Amino acid sequence: MVDPRSNRYNVFFGSDRTGVMGVGRLFRSMRLWIALLLVAAWPSPALTAPARKPGPVVPAPPPAGGDGRIHIDDPAAYILQYASSPPPADRLERQRLRPRPRQPSPLWASGVVGDIVVMEGDDGYAYVGSDGHIYFDDNTIFDVANRVLAYTDDSHDEIVIWSTFAQTGADYAAYYLPLSNDVAGLGDCNERNGENQGCRYDNAPGVRVQGLIYMSSIESWREMEYNIYYRSRPLDDLDAMVYGGIGHETIHRWLAALRFVHPGTGQVSKQMLGESLAHWHPCVDGDGSMLYGWDWDEQSPGTFELLAESVRYSDLDLYAMGVLPPDSVRDWFIIENGNSTELARLMSDFGYSFNGNISAGPGLFVPIPPVDYIDEVLGRYYPAFAPHITATGDRLDLFIDDVIAAEGPRLPEYGRAPTTLRQVWALVTAPGQRLSQVAGFVSAVDSVRQYYERWFAQKTRGLMHVCTKLSGDCPVPALEAQNARFEDSPTGNDGVADPGELVGYRPIAYNAGTETAHAVLVRARAIDPGIAIDNPETAIGDIEPETAYDADPPLAVRVAENTSCGAPQRFEIVFKGQDTAEWRQVQVVYTGLRRSDGTDFEAGDDGWLANAAGGDDAWAGQFASGISSATYAGKTRVTPAGQTTAGGCWAMLTDPGLGAAAGDTDVDGGGTSLQSRSYSIAGLKDPHVGYRFWHVAVDGQGNPWEDNDNRLQVEISGDRGKTFRPLAQHLTNTRDWEVAVVRLRDLFKEELPQQIALRFTQFDGGEDDVVEAGVDDVAIYDLAGKCTPSGCGCAAARAATPAPLLAVLALLWWRLRRGRSGCC
């Protein structure tokens, strides 16, 4: 079941020791070679050969050494030599190729079909080996890349190269060749050993392309899948093996090289890194990452079961890709002193000698077959080969802070890192195979190209998309919320959520993107104890671009009977599609309150003014209308991202997303204020003021300052802004939008004014601080429904009973003593 020459399972994603990251050898040792029919010749579009245009050039590598040999490993060696670093002394010679000139043939033709660059191969680019197999000459990959760039606008991050011939005798199925890296915080900086993920380097000046991927042929992937699973999935099945292969190579753009500070020793450790220090180690609970990640589950203390491997992108993967914030990365663990007798027995059955030590030093590669292969194939035909793989060892919990302590923050950070990866795909023919003869191959590659965009979006949870168009933008879905509304129950009371009432909440999902959002769900989760959701998940289905669908049936929101009148009760809703990022928002049920007036700032500042009195002394960070976007100070997210209300994005912010980083335009040197227009409360029985806010005051590393010098102060005026009195004060860092509701009768002990105005002031206590704030959804409410005040509005309504004469006389005496009419 294994290749005795390679000491690896052929089905595994691997890499050679010079840093060429790759997919492991074909599964040829089972000797189950069954000839597959080649992909049928689809009707194909006409080949076009646009005029060559000048473009950026990938630097040609230095010529091969004087020994007359060209090695499989040489692509990475060329990169190392180009960086003026000697090649590693332990480079392997896996296969000897016959020497030949590297110059391309002048007869080598190329053209474009749709979004695929097609190139005729000849003896300078592909050749027939002594074993009769056709091979792609890895030493010419730079020449291939330059020809691809001649048909593009250099807007791509990766070049993906396919061939029409299956490399069934090669030592690899695919590999990634790095050219440059513009991201910091991903790992060590050691180009001599091929460990350069953590360095910002550029070995291809003037070219945007970060790396080259060679994928062999689609037929080779289908044959490999057949030899493993006894079947080949159709190309429109996103579970087909070819998608996992290209998905593995794609994320070598960022991974895997992350180190961590060991909680026990305090030393920087590479313990998470497996084969070639470019994949995850078997002892890591890597959530089944596509980079050899194993998904361990702790069955009992010290005992672990292997559930899956190489099936998804993990939180740590997505963090390294720049699309998941550090505070959203779930904790994970590694198994120290790990041992698996079952794994040792299984590998022995396959001809390997392995002692079961799964926590050996960095670089360990354990060539286990896919877990689903063990369950699905071996379990069916060879039950003795299908154990439940378990291990024993010591669990060491790890956190994203441990990684950041070793690597520093990932830069560019989440919120500023690109969320679209651009690839250009190319197809090289076999020697003597002309452009006119490969229509079926082109159609198959183009089919995989389009399905891969959807596969990648799903695997990244919609947080990132890959665009494989030759030019122009790719359509992507983008969910938003729109026009969400509450609906009364059959016994409702005109838009008021009473204590004990069941009300309907109908969130509406809007696809603001340019591609269909597939399998959209809305989920709800109660935040405060006074609320419950009877049906927390509702399927909406596919949503076409620029189309809105509502949740049907609506969410059933139940307010607890003992909830106090006026108390805001929060719940979170999440829209999520198969290929879209989550859209989150916090909704609020204002128990027993009816909205009278207010603003959501969606149409502008609505008469609110920054520094209305002219007394602000802060020299930066003035309030302005903007959309909140996540920024970070050190490893701490400072500002919330996205909308605050259903269908709403705009708010009044001290830093409306203008700075390149947290602190660039934050509050500095004093206080900055935001004052409202006047709002009438005349005729309201028991008015309340509600608003949403966030407030952050941290040092440059994200450590909180929660003191009076960095407060968000809220004040209210009852005399048209002449004087103000305290309404509330916020010292605690929130990082996310919070809700506040204040009863005005608790502030105005005397008669309520006819109008009110509000003022928010954010203070900065020092120049080294990062201080910011946001204000949104300011509203005036009055008690209503069951909570409607009785009499002059001092108490909530109760069951009608005859008032004792003494109580009536006492009330009359109290009102006469006040000497004024109106409510208390």
C-alpha positions in Angstrom: 0.0 0.0 0.0 3.0 2.3 0.0 5.8 3.3 -2.3 8.9 1.6 -0.8 11.2 4.1 -2.5 9.6 7.2 -1.1 8.8 6.0 2.5 5.6 7.9 2.2 2.0 7.1 1.4 1.4 8.3 -2.2 -1.9 10.0 -1.4 -0.5 12.5 1.1 0.3 16.1 0.6 4.0 16.5 1.0 7.0 18.6 0.2 10.6 18.1 -0.7 13.3 19.3 1.6 14.3 22.4 -0.4 11.0 24.1 0.3 9.1 23.1 -2.8 5.8 22.4 -1.2 3.9 19.6 -2.8 1.3 16.9 -3.0 2.7 13.4 -2.4 3.4 10.6 -4.8 0.7 8.8 -6.7 -0.9 5.8 -5.0 0.9 3.3 -7.4 2.0 0.7 -4.9 -1.5 -0.9 -4.6 -0.9 -2.2 -8.1 -4.6 -1.6 -8.8 -3.9 0.3 -12.0 -7.1 0.5 -13.9 -7.1 2.4 -17.2 -9.4 5.4 -16.9 -11.2 6.8 -19.9 -9.8 10.2 -20.7 -12.2 13.1 -20.3 -14.6 13.1 -23.3 -14.0 15.8 -25.9 -16.4 18.5 -25.0 -17.5 21.0 -27.7 -15.0 23.7 -27.2 -14.7 27.4 -27.9 -12.3 28.5 -30.5 -8.7 29.2 -29.6 -7.6 32.7 -29.8 -4.1 34.0 -29.9 -4.1 37.7 -28.9 -1.1 39.7 -29.7 1.6 39.4 -27.2 2.0 42.4 -25.0 5.0 43.4 -22.9 4.6 42.5 -19.3 6.5 41.8 -16.1 9.0 39.1 -16.2 9.7 36.4 -13.6 13.5 36.5 -13.3 15.1 33.4 -15.0 16.9 31.2 -12.4 20.7 30.7 -12.7 21.8 27.9 -15.0 22.1 24.3 -13.7 25.3 23.2 -12.0 28.3 21.9 -13.9 27.5 18.3 -13.0 25.3 18.1 -16.1 22.3 17.1 -13.9 19.0 18.9 -13.5 17.1 17.9 -10.4 13.5 17.7 -9.5 14.3 19.9 -6.5 16.0 22.6 -8.5 13.1 25.1 -8.7 13.4 25.9 -5.0 17.2 25.8 -5.3 17.0 28.5 -8.0 14.9 30.7 -5.8 17.5 30.3 -3.0 20.4 31.0 -5.3 18.6 34.1 -6.7 18.3 35.3 -3.1 22.2 35.0 -2.9 21.9 32.2 -0.5 23.7 28.9 -1.1 21.5 25.9 -1.7 21.0 23.5 1.2 23.7 20.8 1.4 21.2 18.0 2.0 19.1 18.5 -1.1 17.8 15.2 -2.3 18.4 13.7 -5.8 15.1 11.8 -6.3 15.4 11.4 -10.0 18.1 12.1 -12.6 16.9 13.9 -15.7 18.9 14.0 -18.9 20.5 17.4 -19.5 19.2 19.6 -22.3 19.1 23.3 -23.2 16.6 25.4 -21.1 15.8 27.8 -23.9 12.2 27.5 -25.2 11.7 26.3 -28.7 10.8 29.2 -31.1 8.0 27.1 -32.4 6.3 26.9 -29.0 2.8 28.3 -29.5 0.3 29.6 -27.1 -3.2 31.0 -27.0 -6.2 31.8 -24.8 -9.5 29.9 -24.4 -11.8 31.8 -22.1 -9.9 32.2 -18.9 -7.2 29.5 -19.6 -3.8 30.2 -21.1 -3.0 27.2 -23.3 0.6 26.5 -24.4 2.1 23.8 -26.7 4.7 21.7 -25.0 7.8 20.5 -26.8 11.0 18.7 -25.8 12.2 21.9 -24.0 9.2 21.8 -21.6 8.0 18.3 -21.4 9.7 15.0 -22.3 9.3 11.3 -22.4 11.3 9.5 -19.7 13.1 6.2 -19.9 10.0 4.6 -18.3 7.8 5.8 -21.1 6.0 8.4 -19.0 5.7 12.0 -20.0 7.2 14.5 -17.5 6.9 18.3 -17.0 10.4 19.8 -16.8 10.3 21.7 -13.5 13.4 23.7 -14.5 11.4 25.5 -17.2 8.6 26.6 -14.9 9.9 30.2 -14.9 9.6 30.3 -18.7 6.1 29.0 -18.5 5.2 31.7 -16.0 6.6 34.4 -18.2 4.5 33.3 -21.1 1.4 33.3 -18.9 2.2 36.8 -17.7 2.3 37.9 -21.4 -1.5 37.4 -21.4 -2.4 39.0 -18.1 -2.3 42.4 -16.5 -0.1 41.3 -13.6 -3.1 41.4 -11.2 -2.6 37.8 -10.0 -1.1 36.4 -6.8 -0.5 32.8 -8.0 0.0 31.1 -11.4 -1.5 27.6 -11.5 0.0 25.3 -14.2 -1.7 22.2 -15.4 -0.6 19.7 -18.1 -2.5 17.5 -20.4 -0.4 14.5 -19.5 -0.6 12.5 -16.2 2.8 12.3 -14.4 2.1 8.8 -13.2 5.8 8.1 -12.7 6.8 11.4 -11.1 7.9 11.8 -7.4 5.1 14.3 -6.8 1.5 15.1 -7.9 1.8 18.9 -7.3 3.9 21.5 -5.7 4.1 25.2 -4.7 7.1 27.3 -5.6 7.3 30.5 -3.6 8.6 33.7 -5.3 8.0 36.4 -2.7 6.1 37.1 0.5 4.5 40.4 1.6 3.1 39.1 4.9 4.9 39.3 8.3 4.1 37.2 11.4 3.8 33.8 9.8 6.9 32.0 10.9 10.7 31.7 11.0 13.0 33.7 8.7 15.6 31.2 7.4 15.8 31.1 3.6 18.8 28.7 3.6 16.5 26.0 4.9 13.5 27.1 2.9 11.8 28.5 6.0 10.9 32.0 4.8 7.2 32.3 5.5 7.9 34.9 8.2 10.1 37.1 6.1 9.0 39.9 3.8 11.1 39.1 0.7 10.9 39.6 -3.0 12.7 37.2 -5.4 10.7 38.4 -8.4 11.0 42.2 -8.4 8.3 44.1 -10.3 6.0 41.1 -10.4 2.9 40.8 -8.2 2.8 37.0 -8.4 3.8 35.5 -5.1 4.2 31.8 -6.1 3.8 29.2 -8.8 1.7 26.0 -8.5 2.2 22.9 -10.7 -0.8 20.6 -10.5 0.0 17.8 -13.1 -3.2 16.7 -15.0 -6.8 16.4 -13.9 -6.7 12.8 -15.1 -3.9 12.0 -12.7 -6.0 13.2 -9.8 -9.0 11.2 -11.0 -6.8 8.1 -11.4 -5.3 8.6 -7.9 -8.8 9.0 -6.5 -9.9 5.8 -8.2 -6.9 3.8 -6.9 -7.7 4.9 -3.4 -11.5 4.8 -3.2 -12.3 2.5 -6.1 -14.2 5.3 -7.8 -13.6 8.8 -9.3 -16.1 11.5 -8.4 -17.3 13.7 -11.2 -15.8 17.1 -11.5 -19.0 18.8 -10.4 -18.7 17.1 -7.0 -16.8 19.4 -4.7 -15.6 16.3 -2.7 -13.5 15.2 -5.7 -9.9 14.8 -4.7 -8.6 17.4 -7.2 -10.1 20.3 -5.2 -8.4 19.2 -2.0 -5.1 19.1 -4.0 -5.3 22.6 -5.4 -6.7 23.8 -2.1 -3.6 22.4 -0.3 -1.2 24.1 -2.7 -3.1 27.4 -2.7 -2.7 28.0 1.0 1.1 27.3 1.0 1.1 30.9 0.0 0.8 31.5 3.8 1.3 28.2 5.6 2.5 26.3 7.5 5.3 27.7 9.6 3.8 29.2 12.7 5.7 28.8 15.9 4.5 29.4 19.5 5.9 30.2 22.9 5.7 27.0 25.0 3.6 27.7 28.1 5.8 25.4 30.1 9.3 26.4 29.0 8.7 29.9 27.8 10.8 29.1 24.7 9.8 29.6 21.0 8.9 26.1 19.7 8.4 24.6 16.3 6.6 21.7 17.8 3.5 22.3 15.7 5.4 21.9 12.4 5.6 18.6 10.6 7.0 17.5 7.3 9.7 19.9 6.0 8.6 22.4 8.6 5.9 23.4 6.1 2.9 21.3 7.3 1.2 20.7 10.6 2.6 18.1 12.9 0.6 14.9 13.6 0.5 15.7 17.3 -1.4 18.9 16.7 -5.2 19.0 17.0 -5.3 21.0 13.8 -9.1 20.5 13.1 -8.3 18.4 10.1 -6.5 21.2 8.2 -5.8 20.8 4.5 -2.1 20.9 5.4 -1.9 17.5 6.9 -3.9 18.7 9.9 -5.2 15.9 12.1 -8.5 16.3 14.1 -8.0 14.8 17.5 -10.8 14.4 20.0 -10.0 13.9 23.7 -12.2 10.9 24.7 -11.0 11.0 28.3 -8.0 12.7 30.1 -4.9 11.5 28.3 -6.7 9.5 25.6 -7.4 10.8 22.1 -9.2 9.5 19.0 -8.4 10.6 15.5 -11.6 11.8 13.7 -10.3 13.2 10.4 -7.4 14.7 8.6 -6.9 17.1 5.6 -10.6 18.0 5.2 -10.9 21.7 5.9 -9.2 25.0 6.7 -8.8 25.5 10.4 -9.1 28.6 12.4 -5.3 28.9 12.6 -5.2 28.5 8.8 -7.7 31.3 8.3 -5.8 33.5 10.8 -2.6 33.1 8.8 -4.6 33.9 5.6 -5.6 37.2 7.2 -9.4 36.6 7.1 -10.0 35.6 10.7 -9.3 38.0 13.6 -7.1 36.6 16.3 -9.8 36.9 19.0 -12.0 34.5 16.9 -9.4 31.7 16.7 -10.6 28.8 18.8 -8.1 27.3 21.3 -6.4 24.0 20.3 -4.0 21.6 21.8 -1.0 19.4 21.0 -0.4 15.9 22.3 3.0 15.8 24.1 4.6 12.4 24.8 2.0 11.0 22.4 2.0 7.3 21.3 -0.4 5.2 19.3 0.0 1.5 19.2 -2.9 1.2 16.8 -1.2 3.5 14.3 2.1 1.6 14.6 0.2 -1.7 13.9 -1.6 -0.2 10.9 1.6 1.2 9.4 3.3 -2.1 10.0 0.5 -3.8 8.0 1.3 -1.5 5.2 5.0 -2.2 5.3 6.3 0.7 7.4 8.4 0.6 10.5 6.9 3.2 12.9 7.2 3.0 16.7 3.9 4.9 17.3 5.6 8.1 18.6 3.4 10.8 17.2 5.1 13.6 19.1 8.6 13.3 17.8 10.5 16.4 17.1 9.6 19.1 14.5 9.5 17.8 10.9 7.9 14.4 11.7 5.7 13.1 8.9 3.5 10.1 9.6 2.1 8.8 6.3 -1.3 7.7 7.5 -4.0 6.9 4.9 -7.0 9.2 4.8 -9.3 8.4 7.7 -12.3 8.2 5.4 -10.3 5.7 3.3 -9.7 3.6 6.4 -13.4 3.7 7.3 -14.9 3.5 3.8 -12.6 1.1 2.0 -10.5 -0.8 4.4 -13.4 -1.2 6.8 -15.5 -2.6 4.0 -13.0 -5.0 2.4 -10.3 -5.5 5.0 -11.7 -5.0 8.5 -8.4 -6.0 10.1 -6.9 -2.8 8.6 -9.5 -0.5 10.0 -8.9 0.3 13.6 -10.1 3.3 15.4 -6.8 5.2 15.7 -6.3 6.4 19.2 -3.4 7.8 21.1 -2.3 8.5 24.6 -0.3 11.4 25.9 -0.3 14.7 27.7 -2.6 17.5 26.5 -1.0 20.9 26.1 -3.6 23.6 25.5 -2.5 26.5 23.2 -4.0 29.9 22.4 -3.5 32.4 19.6 -1.7 34.6 22.1 1.0 31.9 22.3 1.5 32.2 18.5 1.5 35.9 18.5 4.0 36.0 21.4 6.4 34.0 19.1 5.7 35.6 15.7 4.3 39.0 16.5 1.0 40.1 14.9 0.1 39.0 11.5 0.6 42.0 9.2 -1.3 43.2 7.3 -3.8 42.5 10.1 -7.4 41.2 9.8 -9.6 43.9 8.3 -6.7 45.2 6.1 -5.5 41.9 4.6 -7.0 41.1 1.1 -10.0 38.9 1.1 -9.7 37.9 -2.6 -6.8 35.8 -3.9 -6.3 36.0 -7.6 -5.0 33.1 -9.6 -4.4 32.7 -13.4 -4.6 29.1 -14.7 -2.6 27.7 -17.6 -2.5 24.4 -19.5 0.7 22.9 -21.1 0.3 20.2 -23.7 2.4 17.1 -24.2 5.2 17.2 -26.7 3.8 17.2 -30.2 0.3 17.9 -29.0 -1.1 21.0 -30.8 -3.6 23.6 -29.5 -6.3 22.3 -31.8 -6.1 18.8 -30.2 -6.7 19.7 -26.6 -10.2 21.1 -26.6 -11.4 18.4 -24.2 -8.5 19.1 -21.7 -9.2 22.8 -21.8 -12.9 22.3 -21.1 -12.0 20.0 -18.1 -9.6 22.5 -16.6 -12.0 25.3 -17.1 -14.7 23.3 -15.3 -12.4 22.6 -12.4 -11.4 26.3 -12.3 -15.0 27.4 -11.9 -16.0 24.8 -9.3 -12.8 25.5 -7.4 -13.9 29.1 -6.8 -17.0 27.7 -5.0 -15.0 25.0 -3.1 -12.6 27.6 -1.8 -15.3 29.9 -0.7 -17.0 27.1 1.2 -13.7 25.9 2.8 -12.9 29.4 4.0 -16.5 29.9 5.3 -17.0 32.7 2.9 -14.3 34.8 4.5 -12.1 34.6 1.4 -12.7 34.1 -2.3 -10.4 33.0 -5.1 -10.8 34.7 -8.4 -9.5 32.6 -11.4 -10.5 34.9 -14.2 -7.8 36.0 -16.6 -8.9 39.6 -16.2 -11.6 41.6 -14.5 -13.3 41.0 -11.2 -15.0 37.8 -10.1 -18.6 37.7 -8.9 -18.9 37.0 -5.2 -22.0 36.8 -2.9 -22.2 39.2 0.0 -25.0 38.9 2.6 -26.5 41.8 4.5 -29.5 42.3 6.7 -32.3 44.5 5.4 -35.6 45.9 6.9 -35.8 43.5 9.8 -39.0 44.0 11.7 -40.9 42.7 14.7 -44.4 41.4 14.3 -47.0 41.2 17.1 -48.5 38.0 18.2 -52.3 37.5 17.6 -52.9 39.0 21.0 -50.4 41.7 20.5 -50.6 45.4 21.2 -49.5 47.4 18.3 -45.7 47.0 18.2 -45.0 46.7 21.9 -43.3 43.6 23.3 -45.0 43.1 26.7 -43.5 41.0 29.5 -44.6 37.4 28.8 -45.5 38.0 25.2 -44.4 35.9 22.2 -43.6 38.2 19.2 -42.3 37.4 15.7 -39.1 38.7 14.4 -38.6 38.6 10.7 -35.0 39.1 9.6 -34.5 39.8 5.9 -31.3 38.7 4.2 -30.1 40.7 1.2 -27.5 39.5 -1.2 -25.6 42.7 -2.1 -23.0 40.7 -4.1 -22.8 39.7 -7.7 -23.1 36.0 -7.3 -25.7 33.6 -5.9 -25.5 33.1 -2.1 -26.1 29.4 -1.6 -28.0 27.6 1.2 -28.5 30.7 3.4 -29.5 30.1 7.1 -30.4 32.6 9.8 -29.5 31.6 13.4 -30.5 33.3 16.6 -29.0 33.2 20.1 -30.3 34.9 23.2 -27.9 37.1 25.0 -29.9 38.4 28.0 -31.8 36.0 30.3 -35.2 37.8 29.8 -35.6 36.5 26.3 -35.8 33.1 24.5 -35.9 32.0 20.9 -38.3 29.2 20.2 -37.0 28.4 16.7 -33.3 29.4 16.7 -32.6 28.4 13.1 -34.5 29.0 9.9 -33.5 28.1 6.3 -33.8 30.8 3.7 -32.2 29.0 0.7 -30.4 30.4 -2.2 -30.5 34.2 -2.8 -29.8 35.7 -6.2 -27.7 38.9 -6.5 -29.4 42.1 -5.5 -32.3 40.1 -4.1 -33.8 39.9 -0.6 -35.5 37.0 1.1 -37.0 36.9 4.6 -37.1 34.2 7.2 -40.3 32.3 6.9 -41.6 31.4 9.4 -40.3 34.4 11.4 -38.2 33.8 14.6 -40.4 33.3 17.6 -39.0 35.6 20.3 -40.4 35.1 23.8 -40.1 37.8 26.5 -40.0 36.4 30.0 -43.0 37.2 32.2 -40.9 38.7 35.0 -38.9 41.0 32.6 -39.0 44.6 34.0 -40.7 47.3 32.0 -38.2 49.3 30.0 -35.5 46.6 30.3 -33.7 46.0 26.9 -33.3 42.3 26.1 -30.7 41.4 23.5 -30.3 38.6 21.1 -27.9 37.9 18.2 -28.8 36.9 14.7 -26.4 35.5 12.1 -26.9 35.1 8.4 -24.6 32.5 6.9 -24.4 30.9 3.4 -22.3 28.1 2.2 -20.0 30.5 0.4 -20.5 33.7 2.3 -19.0 35.3 5.3 -21.2 35.6 8.4 -23.3 38.7 8.9 -23.8 39.3 12.6 -25.9 41.8 14.4 -27.4 42.3 17.9 -31.1 43.0 18.0 -32.9 44.5 21.0 -36.4 44.0 22.4 -37.3 47.0 24.5 -39.7 45.5 26.9 -42.9 47.6 27.1 -41.5 50.5 25.2 -42.7 52.3 22.0 -40.3 54.4 20.0 -41.3 58.0 19.7 -38.3 59.7 17.9 -34.6 59.2 17.2 -32.0 58.7 14.5 -29.9 55.8 13.1 -27.5 58.1 11.2 -28.2 56.2 7.9 -29.1 59.4 6.1 -26.3 61.5 7.6 -25.6 63.3 10.9 -29.3 64.2 11.3 -28.5 67.6 12.8 -25.9 66.3 15.3 -22.8 68.4 15.6 -19.2 67.7 16.6 -17.8 70.3 19.0 -21.1 72.2 19.0 -20.0 74.5 21.8 -16.5 75.0 20.5 -14.8 73.9 23.7 -13.2 70.6 22.7 -9.5 70.4 23.4 -8.7 67.1 21.6 -6.5 67.8 18.5 -7.5 64.5 16.8 -10.4 62.1 16.7 -13.3 64.3 16.0 -16.7 62.6 15.7 -17.8 62.0 12.1 -20.2 59.8 10.2 -18.7 56.5 9.0 -18.9 52.7 8.9 -17.2 50.9 11.7 -14.3 48.6 10.6 -12.2 46.4 12.7 -8.7 47.7 13.7 -6.2 46.2 16.1 -3.7 47.5 18.7 -1.2 44.7 19.3 -3.2 41.5 19.4 -6.4 43.2 20.6 -9.3 44.2 18.4 -10.0 47.8 19.2 -13.0 48.6 17.1 -16.1 46.6 16.1 -16.7 45.7 12.5 -19.8 46.0 10.4 -23.3 47.2 11.0 -25.2 47.9 14.3 -28.8 47.4 13.3 -30.8 45.6 10.7 -30.2 47.2 7.4 -27.9 49.8 9.1 -24.2 50.4 8.7 -23.5 54.1 9.4 -22.7 55.5 12.9 -21.0 58.5 14.5 -17.4 57.5 15.2 -14.3 59.1 16.5 -12.3 57.3 13.9 -14.5 56.5 10.9 -12.1 54.1 9.2 -9.7 56.8 7.9 -6.5 55.6 9.6 -4.1 52.9 8.3 -4.1 51.3 11.7 -5.6 51.7 15.2 -4.5 54.9 16.7 -3.8 56.8 13.5 -6.8 59.1 13.9 -8.0 58.2 17.4 -8.8 60.8 20.1 -5.7 62.6 21.3 -5.0 65.4 23.7 -8.3 65.9 25.5 -12.0 65.6 24.9 -14.0 65.4 21.7 -17.8 65.9 21.8 -20.9 65.1 19.7 -24.2 67.0 20.5 -27.6 66.1 19.3 -30.4 68.2 17.9 -33.4 68.8 20.2 -36.0 66.0 20.6 -39.5 66.6 21.9 -40.8 64.5 24.8 -43.9 66.6 25.3 -46.9 64.4 26.1 -44.9 61.3 26.9 -46.0 59.6 30.2 -42.7 57.9 31.2 -40.0 58.6 28.6 -36.7 56.7 28.3 -33.6 57.4 26.2 -31.9 54.5 24.5 -28.7 54.4 22.5 -26.0 52.1 21.3 -22.3 52.7 21.9 -18.9 51.2 22.0 -15.9 52.6 23.9 -12.2 51.5 23.9 -9.2 52.9 25.7 -6.1 50.7 25.5 -2.3 51.1 25.3 -0.4 50.4 22.2 -0.4 46.6 22.9 -4.1 46.5 23.5 -4.0 46.4 27.3 -7.1 48.2 28.6 -7.1 51.5 30.5 -10.4 51.7 32.4 -10.2 55.0 34.3 -11.9 58.4 34.5 -9.3 60.0 32.3 -10.4 57.9 29.3 -14.2 57.8 29.9 -17.1 58.1 27.5 -19.3 60.7 29.2 -23.0 61.0 28.3 -25.0 64.1 29.3 -28.5 65.5 28.8 -29.9 69.0 28.6 -33.5 70.1 29.3 -33.0 73.8 28.4 -32.0 73.5 24.7 -28.4 72.9 25.3 -27.6 75.7 27.7 -26.7 73.4 30.5 -26.1 69.7 30.8 -26.4 67.2 33.6 -24.9 63.6 33.7 -26.9 60.9 32.1 -24.3 58.0 32.1 -20.6 57.3 32.1 -18.8 54.4 30.4 -15.3 53.3 31.5 -15.3 49.6 30.6 -13.8 48.6 27.2 -16.6 47.0 25.1 -15.0 46.4 21.7 -18.5 45.6 20.5 -21.8 47.6 20.3 -23.6 47.7 23.6 -27.1 49.0 24.5 -28.0 51.5 27.2 -31.5 52.7 28.3 -32.1 55.4 30.9 -35.4 56.4 32.5 -35.7 60.2 32.4 -37.9 60.5 35.5 -34.9 59.1 37.5 -32.9 62.2 36.4 -35.5 64.9 36.3 -37.0 64.7 39.8 -38.8 68.0 39.0 -41.2 68.4 36.1 -40.0 66.8 32.9 -38.9 69.3 30.2 -40.6 69.6 26.9 -37.5 69.0 24.9 -34.1 67.3 25.5 -30.7 67.3 23.9 -27.8 64.8 24.3 -24.1 65.2 24.4 -21.4 62.4 24.1 -17.8 63.3 25.0 -14.9 60.9 24.7 -11.8 61.8 26.7 -8.2 60.8 26.1 -5.9 60.5 29.1 -2.5 60.3 27.3 -0.8 60.4 23.9 0.3 56.8 24.1 -3.3 55.6 24.4 -5.6 54.3 21.7 -8.9 55.8 22.5 -12.0 55.6 20.3 -15.8 55.5 20.6 -18.9 55.1 18.5 -22.6 56.2 18.9 -25.6 55.0 17.0 -29.4 54.3 17.2 -30.3 57.0 19.6 -34.0 56.9 20.3 -36.8 58.3 22.6 -39.2 55.7 24.0 -42.3 55.8 26.1 -43.9 53.0 28.2 -46.8 51.4 26.5 -48.9 48.2 26.4 -49.1 46.4 29.7 -46.4 48.8 31.0 -48.5 52.0 30.3 -48.2 54.2 33.3 -51.4 54.7 35.3 -52.6 58.1 36.6 -49.7 60.5 36.4 -47.4 57.9 35.2 -45.6 56.9 38.3 -46.3 53.2 38.4 -46.9 50.4 35.9 -50.5 49.4 35.2 -52.1 46.9 37.6 -55.5 45.2 37.7 -58.3 47.7 38.2 -59.5 47.7 41.8 -61.6 50.3 43.7 -59.2 52.9 45.2 -59.7 53.4 48.9 -60.8 56.9 49.8 -57.7 57.4 51.9 -55.4 56.8 48.9 -57.4 59.2 46.7 -57.2 61.9 49.3 -53.4 61.3 49.8 -52.8 61.6 46.1 -54.8 64.8 45.9 -52.9 66.3 48.8 -49.5 65.4 47.2 -50.4 67.1 43.9 -51.6 70.2 45.7 -48.3 70.4 47.6 -46.4 70.3 44.3 -48.4 73.3 43.2 -48.2 72.3 39.5 -50.1 70.0 37.2 -48.7 67.2 35.0 -47.1 63.9 35.8 -44.8 63.0 38.7 
